[in-house]
Amino acid sequence: MEKRKVQGGKAVYGARLGILMLEARFPRIPGDMGNAGTWPFPVLYKVVKGASPDRVVRGRAAGLLPDFLAAARELVAWGADGITTNCGFLALYQGELAHHVGVPVAASSLMQVPFVEKLLPPGKRAGILTISARDLSPDHLRAAGVAPDTPVVGTDNGREFSRAILGDEAELDVAAAEADILDAGQDLVRRHPAVGAIVLECTNMAPYARALSERLGLPVFDIVSFITWFHAGLQPRDFGYPASAAHA
């Protein structure tokens, strides 16, 4: 009779990705990483108490590092093989998280920028769309491995997106939020004609990536594209070709 033995050690199986969540109440529509239906694979969530959008973005997540480290370790203890966060500004914690949790960490969508730039034709570069250009500092860019002269435009001057997310409003006008993102994207390419692709810093912008790409005629990379790639490394696709057969 064939022996079938499996190894234990985790509390939860089948969910390799752990997501550190801000403590917020704003709507998380499909495409937002805080909406579990966004993902084609199971995920584990952990809300970090006290990590409001305003505190993390405008307050540089001051004083929250121990809480994020503890939450990340808890996700790993539950069974996560990789950790991400739901705010691009948490690039500031990439080094500390990766050092302490013992599994791969993708703290920010901004980490895609250097790779995206290598994909582009000569003379073209990536541009960043963020929820708050005034708060996205050289420290954030440096922590994500992004050149400090990378073009950045925010939705700061819009009427809905930044207001609702940073204000943690219970209601979101999705059409107005989309308009803010489209306007900011057009401003980015108008001010920086060399931009050949957009990277969305804010994880809440992912639902609007398709509309932005169609409006600008450019590739748009967001947290969903990044973490789908990240997860593919944590759990490579099974093509039904057993390793034993490769050596037969």
C-alpha positions as a Markdown table, in Angstrom:
| # | Residue | x | y | z |
|---|---|---|---|---|
| 1 | Met | 0.0 | 0.0 | 0.0 |
| 2 | Glu | 1.3 | 3.5 | -0.9 |
| 3 | Lys | 2.3 | 5.5 | 2.1 |
| 4 | Arg | 0.9 | 9.0 | 2.3 |
| 5 | Lys | 2.5 | 11.2 | 4.9 |
| 6 | Val | 2.2 | 15.0 | 5.1 |
| 7 | Gln | 4.1 | 17.5 | 7.3 |
| 8 | Gly | 2.4 | 19.9 | 9.7 |
| 9 | Gly | 3.6 | 23.1 | 11.4 |
| 10 | Lys | 1.1 | 25.7 | 10.3 |
| 11 | Ala | -2.2 | 26.9 | 11.8 |
| 12 | Val | -3.8 | 27.6 | 8.4 |
| 13 | Tyr | -3.0 | 25.9 | 5.0 |
| 14 | Gly | -3.7 | 26.9 | 1.4 |
| 15 | Ala | -3.2 | 30.7 | 2.0 |
| 16 | Arg | 0.4 | 31.6 | 1.4 |
| 17 | Leu | 0.0 | 35.3 | 1.3 |
| 18 | Gly | -0.4 | 37.5 | 4.4 |
| 19 | Ile | -1.7 | 41.0 | 4.0 |
| 20 | Leu | -1.1 | 43.7 | 6.7 |
| 21 | Met | -4.1 | 46.0 | 6.7 |
| 22 | Leu | -4.5 | 49.5 | 7.9 |
| 23 | Glu | -7.4 | 50.1 | 10.3 |
| 24 | Ala | -9.9 | 51.8 | 8.1 |
| 25 | Arg | -13.6 | 51.9 | 7.3 |
| 26 | Phe | -13.7 | 53.3 | 3.8 |
| 27 | Pro | -15.4 | 51.1 | 1.1 |
| 28 | Arg | -13.1 | 48.5 | -0.4 |
| 29 | Ile | -14.5 | 47.8 | -3.8 |
| 30 | Pro | -13.5 | 44.9 | -6.1 |
| 31 | Gly | -9.9 | 45.5 | -7.2 |
| 32 | Asp | -9.0 | 46.9 | -3.8 |
| 33 | Met | -6.5 | 44.5 | -2.1 |
| 34 | Gly | -8.7 | 44.7 | 1.1 |
| 35 | Asn | -11.5 | 43.1 | -0.8 |
| 36 | Ala | -10.8 | 39.3 | -0.6 |
| 37 | Gly | -12.7 | 38.8 | -3.9 |
| 38 | Thr | -9.9 | 40.7 | -5.7 |
| 39 | Trp | -7.5 | 37.8 | -5.4 |
| 40 | Pro | -7.5 | 34.6 | -7.5 |
| 41 | Phe | -6.0 | 32.8 | -4.5 |
| 42 | Pro | -6.7 | 32.6 | -0.7 |
| 43 | Val | -5.1 | 35.3 | 1.5 |
| 44 | Leu | -4.7 | 35.9 | 5.2 |
| 45 | Tyr | -5.5 | 39.4 | 6.6 |
| 46 | Lys | -4.4 | 41.1 | 9.8 |
| 47 | Val | -5.5 | 44.6 | 10.7 |
| 48 | Val | -2.9 | 46.7 | 12.5 |
| 49 | Lys | -4.8 | 48.6 | 15.2 |
| 50 | Gly | -4.1 | 52.3 | 15.2 |
| 51 | Ala | -2.7 | 52.3 | 11.7 |
| 52 | Ser | -5.1 | 54.8 | 10.2 |
| 53 | Pro | -4.6 | 56.0 | 6.6 |
| 54 | Asp | -3.8 | 59.5 | 7.8 |
| 55 | Arg | -1.3 | 58.3 | 10.4 |
| 56 | Val | 0.5 | 56.0 | 7.9 |
| 57 | Val | 0.5 | 58.5 | 4.9 |
| 58 | Arg | 0.8 | 61.9 | 6.5 |
| 59 | Gly | 2.3 | 60.8 | 9.8 |
| 60 | Arg | 4.9 | 58.5 | 8.2 |
| 61 | Ala | 3.5 | 55.6 | 10.3 |
| 62 | Ala | 5.4 | 57.0 | 13.3 |
| 63 | Gly | 5.5 | 54.7 | 16.3 |
| 64 | Leu | 3.8 | 51.8 | 14.4 |
| 65 | Leu | 6.8 | 49.7 | 13.5 |
| 66 | Pro | 6.5 | 47.3 | 16.5 |
| 67 | Asp | 2.8 | 46.8 | 15.7 |
| 68 | Phe | 3.5 | 46.0 | 12.1 |
| 69 | Leu | 6.3 | 43.6 | 13.0 |
| 70 | Ala | 4.1 | 41.8 | 15.5 |
| 71 | Ala | 1.2 | 41.5 | 13.1 |
| 72 | Ala | 3.6 | 40.2 | 10.3 |
| 73 | Arg | 5.0 | 37.6 | 12.7 |
| 74 | Glu | 1.5 | 36.5 | 13.6 |
| 75 | Leu | 0.6 | 36.0 | 9.9 |
| 76 | Val | 3.7 | 33.9 | 9.4 |
| 77 | Ala | 2.8 | 31.9 | 12.5 |
| 78 | Trp | -0.6 | 31.3 | 11.0 |
| 79 | Gly | 0.9 | 30.0 | 7.8 |
| 80 | Ala | 1.8 | 32.9 | 5.5 |
| 81 | Asp | 4.9 | 32.2 | 3.3 |
| 82 | Gly | 5.1 | 35.9 | 2.2 |
| 83 | Ile | 3.9 | 39.3 | 3.5 |
| 84 | Thr | 2.6 | 42.4 | 1.9 |
| 85 | Thr | 0.8 | 45.5 | 3.1 |
| 86 | Asn | -2.1 | 47.6 | 1.9 |
| 87 | Cys | -0.3 | 51.0 | 1.7 |
| 88 | Gly | 2.5 | 51.9 | -0.6 |
| 89 | Phe | 3.8 | 54.4 | 2.0 |
| 90 | Leu | 4.9 | 51.4 | 4.1 |
| 91 | Ala | 7.9 | 51.1 | 1.9 |
| 92 | Leu | 9.5 | 52.7 | 4.9 |
| 93 | Tyr | 9.2 | 49.4 | 6.8 |
| 94 | Gln | 10.4 | 47.1 | 4.0 |
| 95 | Gly | 13.8 | 46.5 | 5.5 |
| 96 | Glu | 12.6 | 46.0 | 9.0 |
| 97 | Leu | 9.8 | 43.7 | 8.0 |
| 98 | Ala | 12.1 | 41.6 | 5.7 |
| 99 | His | 14.7 | 41.3 | 8.5 |
| 100 | His | 12.4 | 40.2 | 11.2 |
| 101 | Val | 9.7 | 37.9 | 9.8 |
| 102 | Gly | 11.9 | 35.4 | 8.0 |
| 103 | Val | 9.8 | 35.2 | 4.8 |
| 104 | Pro | 9.8 | 37.3 | 1.6 |
| 105 | Val | 8.2 | 40.7 | 2.0 |
| 106 | Ala | 6.7 | 43.0 | -0.6 |
| 107 | Ala | 5.8 | 46.0 | 1.4 |
| 108 | Ser | 5.0 | 48.5 | -1.3 |
| 109 | Ser | 3.8 | 48.7 | -4.9 |
| 110 | Leu | 6.6 | 51.2 | -5.4 |
| 111 | Met | 9.1 | 48.4 | -5.5 |
| 112 | Gln | 8.0 | 47.7 | -9.0 |
| 113 | Val | 9.4 | 51.0 | -10.4 |
| 114 | Pro | 13.0 | 49.9 | -11.0 |
| 115 | Phe | 11.9 | 46.7 | -12.8 |
| 116 | Val | 9.2 | 48.5 | -14.9 |
| 117 | Glu | 11.8 | 51.0 | -16.0 |
| 118 | Lys | 14.0 | 48.2 | -17.3 |
| 119 | Leu | 11.2 | 47.0 | -19.5 |
| 120 | Leu | 10.8 | 50.3 | -21.3 |
| 121 | Pro | 12.4 | 51.6 | -24.5 |
| 122 | Pro | 15.4 | 53.9 | -24.3 |
| 123 | Gly | 14.4 | 57.4 | -23.2 |
| 124 | Lys | 11.3 | 56.2 | -21.5 |
| 125 | Arg | 10.8 | 55.9 | -17.7 |
| 126 | Ala | 8.2 | 55.0 | -15.1 |
| 127 | Gly | 6.0 | 57.6 | -13.5 |
| 128 | Ile | 4.3 | 57.3 | -10.1 |
| 129 | Leu | 0.7 | 58.1 | -9.3 |
| 130 | Thr | 0.2 | 58.5 | -5.5 |
| 131 | Ile | -2.5 | 59.4 | -3.1 |
| 132 | Ser | -0.4 | 62.2 | -1.7 |
| 133 | Ala | 2.5 | 63.7 | -3.7 |
| 134 | Arg | 3.2 | 66.1 | -0.9 |
| 135 | Asp | 3.8 | 63.2 | 1.6 |
| 136 | Leu | 5.7 | 60.8 | -0.7 |
| 137 | Ser | 9.2 | 61.7 | 0.4 |
| 138 | Pro | 12.7 | 60.7 | -0.9 |
| 139 | Asp | 12.8 | 58.4 | 2.1 |
| 140 | His | 9.9 | 56.4 | 0.8 |
| 141 | Leu | 11.4 | 56.2 | -2.7 |
| 142 | Arg | 14.8 | 55.2 | -1.4 |
| 143 | Ala | 13.4 | 52.5 | 0.8 |
| 144 | Ala | 11.6 | 51.0 | -2.3 |
| 145 | Gly | 14.8 | 51.3 | -4.4 |
| 146 | Val | 13.3 | 54.1 | -6.6 |
| 147 | Ala | 15.4 | 56.9 | -8.0 |
| 148 | Pro | 14.6 | 60.2 | -6.3 |
| 149 | Asp | 14.1 | 62.0 | -9.6 |
| 150 | Thr | 11.3 | 59.7 | -10.6 |
| 151 | Pro | 8.2 | 61.7 | -11.9 |
| 152 | Val | 5.5 | 61.8 | -9.2 |
| 153 | Val | 2.0 | 63.2 | -9.4 |
| 154 | Gly | -0.7 | 62.8 | -6.7 |
| 155 | Thr | -4.5 | 63.0 | -6.5 |
| 156 | Asp | -4.0 | 65.6 | -3.7 |
| 157 | Asn | -5.9 | 68.2 | -5.7 |
| 158 | Gly | -8.8 | 66.0 | -6.6 |
| 159 | Arg | -12.3 | 66.3 | -5.1 |
| 160 | Glu | -12.9 | 62.7 | -3.9 |
| 161 | Phe | -10.2 | 60.0 | -3.9 |
| 162 | Ser | -7.6 | 61.4 | -1.5 |
| 163 | Arg | -10.3 | 63.0 | 0.6 |
| 164 | Ala | -12.3 | 59.9 | 1.1 |
| 165 | Ile | -9.4 | 57.5 | 1.6 |
| 166 | Leu | -7.2 | 59.7 | 3.8 |
| 167 | Gly | -10.2 | 60.9 | 5.7 |
| 168 | Asp | -11.4 | 57.3 | 6.1 |
| 169 | Glu | -14.9 | 58.2 | 5.0 |
| 170 | Ala | -17.7 | 55.6 | 5.2 |
| 171 | Glu | -18.9 | 56.5 | 1.7 |
| 172 | Leu | -17.0 | 56.7 | -1.6 |
| 173 | Asp | -18.1 | 58.2 | -4.9 |
| 174 | Val | -16.5 | 55.7 | -7.3 |
| 175 | Ala | -17.1 | 57.8 | -10.4 |
| 176 | Ala | -15.5 | 60.9 | -8.8 |
| 177 | Ala | -12.6 | 58.9 | -7.5 |
| 178 | Glu | -12.0 | 57.5 | -11.0 |
| 179 | Ala | -12.1 | 61.0 | -12.4 |
| 180 | Asp | -9.5 | 62.2 | -9.9 |
| 181 | Ile | -7.1 | 59.3 | -10.9 |
| 182 | Leu | -7.6 | 59.9 | -14.6 |
| 183 | Asp | -7.0 | 63.6 | -14.2 |
| 184 | Ala | -3.8 | 63.0 | -12.2 |
| 185 | Gly | -2.6 | 60.5 | -14.7 |
| 186 | Gln | -3.1 | 62.9 | -17.6 |
| 187 | Asp | -1.3 | 65.6 | -15.6 |
| 188 | Leu | 1.6 | 63.2 | -15.0 |
| 189 | Val | 2.2 | 62.4 | -18.7 |
| 190 | Arg | 1.6 | 66.1 | -19.7 |
| 191 | Arg | 4.3 | 67.3 | -17.2 |
| 192 | His | 6.6 | 64.4 | -17.9 |
| 193 | Pro | 6.4 | 63.4 | -21.6 |
| 194 | Ala | 9.1 | 60.7 | -21.1 |
| 195 | Val | 6.8 | 58.6 | -18.9 |
| 196 | Gly | 6.2 | 55.3 | -20.7 |
| 197 | Ala | 4.4 | 53.4 | -17.9 |
| 198 | Ile | 2.6 | 54.2 | -14.7 |
| 199 | Val | 3.1 | 52.6 | -11.3 |
| 200 | Leu | 0.3 | 53.2 | -8.8 |
| 201 | Glu | 1.6 | 53.7 | -5.3 |
| 202 | Cys | -1.7 | 53.6 | -3.7 |
| 203 | Thr | -3.3 | 50.1 | -3.3 |
| 204 | Asn | -6.8 | 51.6 | -3.4 |
| 205 | Met | -6.1 | 52.8 | -7.0 |
| 206 | Ala | -6.0 | 49.3 | -8.5 |
| 207 | Pro | -9.7 | 49.2 | -9.3 |
| 208 | Tyr | -9.1 | 52.1 | -11.7 |
| 209 | Ala | -6.0 | 50.8 | -13.4 |
| 210 | Arg | -7.8 | 49.6 | -16.5 |
| 211 | Ala | -9.6 | 52.9 | -17.1 |
| 212 | Leu | -6.3 | 54.7 | -16.6 |
| 213 | Ser | -4.4 | 52.5 | -19.1 |
| 214 | Glu | -7.1 | 53.0 | -21.7 |
| 215 | Arg | -7.2 | 56.7 | -21.2 |
| 216 | Leu | -3.4 | 57.2 | -21.5 |
| 217 | Gly | -2.6 | 54.3 | -23.8 |
| 218 | Leu | 0.2 | 53.2 | -21.5 |
| 219 | Pro | 0.9 | 50.2 | -19.3 |
| 220 | Val | -0.2 | 50.6 | -15.7 |
| 221 | Phe | 1.2 | 48.5 | -12.9 |
| 222 | Asp | -0.5 | 48.3 | -9.5 |
| 223 | Ile | -0.4 | 46.3 | -6.3 |
| 224 | Val | -2.6 | 43.6 | -7.8 |
| 225 | Ser | -0.2 | 43.0 | -10.7 |
| 226 | Phe | 2.8 | 43.1 | -8.2 |
| 227 | Ile | 1.3 | 40.7 | -5.6 |
| 228 | Thr | 0.0 | 38.3 | -8.2 |
| 229 | Trp | 3.6 | 38.0 | -9.5 |
| 230 | Phe | 4.9 | 37.8 | -5.9 |
| 231 | His | 2.4 | 35.0 | -5.1 |
| 232 | Ala | 3.4 | 33.1 | -8.2 |
| 233 | Gly | 6.8 | 32.7 | -6.7 |
| 234 | Leu | 5.4 | 31.6 | -3.3 |
| 235 | Gln | 3.3 | 29.0 | -5.1 |
| 236 | Pro | 4.4 | 28.2 | -8.6 |
| 237 | Arg | 1.8 | 26.9 | -11.0 |
| 238 | Asp | 1.4 | 23.1 | -11.1 |
| 239 | Phe | 1.6 | 21.9 | -14.7 |
| 240 | Gly | 1.0 | 18.3 | -13.8 |
| 241 | Tyr | 4.6 | 17.3 | -14.4 |
| 242 | Pro | 5.9 | 15.5 | -11.3 |
| 243 | Ala | 9.5 | 16.1 | -10.4 |
| 244 | Ser | 10.2 | 12.3 | -10.4 |
| 245 | Ala | 9.2 | 12.1 | -14.0 |
| 246 | Ala | 11.8 | 14.7 | -15.0 |
| 247 | His | 14.5 | 12.2 | -13.8 |
| 248 | Ala | 13.0 | 9.1 | -15.2 |
